[in-house]
């Protein structure tokens, strides 16, 4: 099951903050995800490093995450990095 500040028994679709820095502004966004199938198989790289690389980011402004879950059959966790 994906991490979330709140969970629904049947369905979860939540976006929440992770952290922020004092770096000013952002023009780039990078994402990285991992998924779980049937609660039995989990795969992916949802690291901040992977999201930074995917967005071409070297200076982080802030980081959010998105968590989705459908009956525990399919869950996805995505890290969203904003920066320069």
C-alpha positions in Angstrom: 0.0 0.0 0.0 1.3 3.5 -0.8 2.1 6.0 1.9 -0.6 8.7 2.4 -1.5 11.2 5.1 -5.1 9.8 4.8 -6.4 6.6 3.3 -9.8 5.5 2.0 -10.8 1.9 2.4 -11.9 1.7 -1.2 -10.0 4.4 -3.0 -7.2 6.9 -2.2 -5.9 9.7 -4.4 -4.0 12.3 -2.4 -1.3 14.9 -3.1 0.7 16.2 -0.1 4.0 18.1 0.7 7.3 16.5 1.5 9.6 19.5 2.0 10.5 22.9 0.8 13.8 24.9 0.6 14.7 28.6 0.6 15.7 28.4 -3.1 13.7 31.0 -5.1 11.3 29.9 -7.8 11.2 27.0 -10.1 10.8 26.4 -13.8 11.3 22.6 -14.0 9.3 19.6 -12.7 10.5 16.1 -12.4 8.6 13.0 -11.3 9.5 9.4 -10.3 7.1 6.6 -9.4 6.8 3.1 -8.0 3.8 0.8 -8.2 2.3 -2.2 -6.5 0.1 -4.8 -8.0 -2.3 -6.9 -5.8 -0.1 -6.0 -2.8 2.2 -8.8 -4.0 4.5 -7.2 -6.5 6.1 -3.8 -6.0 8.5 -2.1 -8.4 9.9 1.3 -9.4 12.2 4.1 -8.2 10.4 6.9 -6.6 13.5 8.6 -5.2 14.1 12.3 -5.1 17.3 11.7 -7.0 15.4 9.9 -9.8 12.8 12.7 -10.0 15.6 15.3 -10.2 17.3 13.5 -13.0 14.0 13.0 -14.9 13.3 16.8 -14.7 16.9 18.0 -15.2 16.9 19.6 -11.8 20.0 20.6 -9.9 18.5 23.0 -7.3 15.3 21.9 -5.5 12.6 24.4 -4.6 10.0 22.0 -3.1 8.9 18.4 -3.2 5.4 16.9 -3.2 4.1 13.4 -3.5 1.0 11.8 -5.0 -0.4 8.6 -3.6 -3.1 6.5 -5.2 -4.6 3.2 -4.1 -7.6 1.2 -5.5 -8.8 -1.6 -3.1 -5.2 -2.6 -2.5 -5.2 -4.1 -6.0 -3.2 -1.2 -7.5 -1.2 1.4 -5.7 1.1 4.1 -7.0 3.4 6.5 -5.2 4.9 9.5 -7.2 7.5 12.0 -6.0 7.2 15.4 -7.7 10.3 17.7 -7.5 10.1 21.4 -8.5 13.3 23.3 -9.1 15.9 24.7 -11.4 
